Amino acid sequence: MTFASILLLIACSYLLNLFKGSTGVGAVGNFEDLLRVTLITGACLLLSTGLTLWSTWLWLLRLTAFCHLYLKRDNRFDKQTIEQAITETKSKQLYLAKVWFFASLYLLVVVVPFMFLFLLQSIGQMQLPAAIEIPQPWLLGLQLISACLGIIACTYSFVVFRFSAELELAPDQVANQAFKLCWKYPIELISLAFVLVLANLVLSCPQILYSVATHRQLSEINFWQEGIGQCWLGLTSFVLWTASLALVCELVNKLQPSQS
């Protein structure tokens, strides 16, 4: 996933160079330069998309295996038990694919407006003519709404991980139970998700918070620093994500018995 993010940064870098080169009179390169940038950008985007999908599925399997192992209180986190949990989870790949298909139907309600707002923010961070530039207060409002939608999506996803790790419920029941629990205990679950997401951002990718706090435009981003940040994210994510899911499992276990 880290390599995919770096490829995406390379693609963005080439695209920005293309836009910068087309802003002045006589600044547009010849057709060969334009074709080269287009091909490199397209190849990076294609590769990063494929790698992201593949690595995301691998992460999903491993995180589910961790939750599955964590729910078994009699097991220790040694090499043998971890390998057994991963093997058992891999044997349920079709089951997990169905689980996340049903879960994605719930997530669409949040993800679709989130992606639309993210697109508006990306446009607002570009150097645009004053006539079509998005006002700064509007950008702040978009960021706030996007953050709220992102926290809600993370909350539901965390709970889906917990229920899917049991590997017993029907796929549609996993999605339904996760939604019912989030609907019944929104304050507890959203509060925990907010703390976990904020902690992950501060410890794993502080450059994102810095970009938001300083209102940096896309053209001002240092892609070398972003690349280093992605490597750091890859190194820290295993510990932070598993620790986050452990806390979610603990909270869900406390809330579940009180359900009617």
ChimeraX attribute file (.defattr): number of C-alpha atoms within 10 A of each C-alpha:
attribute: neighborCount
match mode: 1-to-1
recipient: residues
	/A:1	21
	/A:2	20
	/A:3	17
	/A:4	22
	/A:5	20
	/A:6	21
	/A:7	22
	/A:8	23
	/A:9	22
	/A:10	20
	/A:11	23
	/A:12	18
	/A:13	19
	/A:14	18
	/A:15	17
	/A:16	15
	/A:17	13
	/A:18	17
	/A:19	15
	/A:20	14
	/A:21	15
	/A:22	13
	/A:23	10
	/A:24	9
	/A:25	7
	/A:26	8
	/A:27	10
	/A:28	15
	/A:29	12
	/A:30	8
	/A:31	9
	/A:32	9
	/A:33	12
	/A:34	13
	/A:35	12
	/A:36	12
	/A:37	18
	/A:38	16
	/A:39	13
	/A:40	15
	/A:41	21
	/A:42	15
	/A:43	15
	/A:44	22
	/A:45	20
	/A:46	16
	/A:47	15
	/A:48	23
	/A:49	17
	/A:50	14
	/A:51	18
	/A:52	18
	/A:53	13
	/A:54	14
	/A:55	16
	/A:56	13
	/A:57	15
	/A:58	14
	/A:59	15
	/A:60	18
	/A:61	23
	/A:62	20
	/A:63	21
	/A:64	27
	/A:65	26
	/A:66	23
	/A:67	23
	/A:68	23
	/A:69	22
	/A:70	21
	/A:71	17
	/A:72	10
	/A:73	7
	/A:74	7
	/A:75	11
	/A:76	12
	/A:77	11
	/A:78	8
	/A:79	9
	/A:80	10
	/A:81	13
	/A:82	18
	/A:83	13
	/A:84	13
	/A:85	21
	/A:86	20
	/A:87	14
	/A:88	15
	/A:89	23
	/A:90	17
	/A:91	11
	/A:92	13
	/A:93	14
	/A:94	10
	/A:95	18
	/A:96	23
	/A:97	14
	/A:98	16
	/A:99	24
	/A:100	21
	/A:101	15
	/A:102	17
	/A:103	22
	/A:104	16
	/A:105	12
	/A:106	18
	/A:107	19
	/A:108	12
	/A:109	12
	/A:110	18
	/A:111	18
	/A:112	12
	/A:113	14
	/A:114	21
	/A:115	14
	/A:116	13
	/A:117	19
	/A:118	17
	/A:119	12
	/A:120	15
	/A:121	20
	/A:122	13
	/A:123	16
	/A:124	19
	/A:125	19
	/A:126	17
	/A:127	14
	/A:128	11
	/A:129	8
	/A:130	8
	/A:131	6
	/A:132	9
	/A:133	13
	/A:134	17
	/A:135	10
	/A:136	12
	/A:137	9
	/A:138	12
	/A:139	18
	/A:140	15
	/A:141	13
	/A:142	18
	/A:143	18
	/A:144	12
	/A:145	16
	/A:146	21
	/A:147	15
	/A:148	16
	/A:149	20
	/A:150	18
	/A:151	22
	/A:152	22
	/A:153	21
	/A:154	19
	/A:155	24
	/A:156	24
	/A:157	20
	/A:158	21
	/A:159	25
	/A:160	21
	/A:161	27
	/A:162	26
	/A:163	23
	/A:164	24
	/A:165	24
	/A:166	16
	/A:167	19
	/A:168	11
	/A:169	15
	/A:170	13
	/A:171	21
	/A:172	14
	/A:173	16
	/A:174	27
	/A:175	28
	/A:176	17
	/A:177	15
	/A:178	24
	/A:179	19
	/A:180	14
	/A:181	17
	/A:182	19
	/A:183	12
	/A:184	13
	/A:185	12
	/A:186	15
	/A:187	11
	/A:188	13
	/A:189	23
	/A:190	19
	/A:191	13
	/A:192	18
	/A:193	26
	/A:194	18
	/A:195	13
	/A:196	22
	/A:197	18
	/A:198	15
	/A:199	15
	/A:200	18
	/A:201	15
	/A:202	14
	/A:203	14
	/A:204	20
	/A:205	21
	/A:206	15
	/A:207	16
	/A:208	13
	/A:209	13
	/A:210	12
	/A:211	14
	/A:212	12
	/A:213	10
	/A:214	8
	/A:215	14
	/A:216	13
	/A:217	16
	/A:218	17
	/A:219	16
	/A:220	12
	/A:221	13
	/A:222	11
	/A:223	15
	/A:224	12
	/A:225	11
	/A:226	17
	/A:227	19
	/A:228	14
	/A:229	19
	/A:230	21
	/A:231	18
	/A:232	15
	/A:233	20
	/A:234	16
	/A:235	13
	/A:236	14
	/A:237	15
	/A:238	13
	/A:239	10
	/A:240	18
	/A:241	15
	/A:242	17
	/A:243	14
	/A:244	18
	/A:245	22
	/A:246	17
	/A:247	15
	/A:248	22
	/A:249	22
	/A:250	13
	/A:251	15
	/A:252	20
	/A:253	13
	/A:254	11
	/A:255	15
	/A:256	10
	/A:257	8
	/A:258	7
	/A:259	9
	/A:260	4
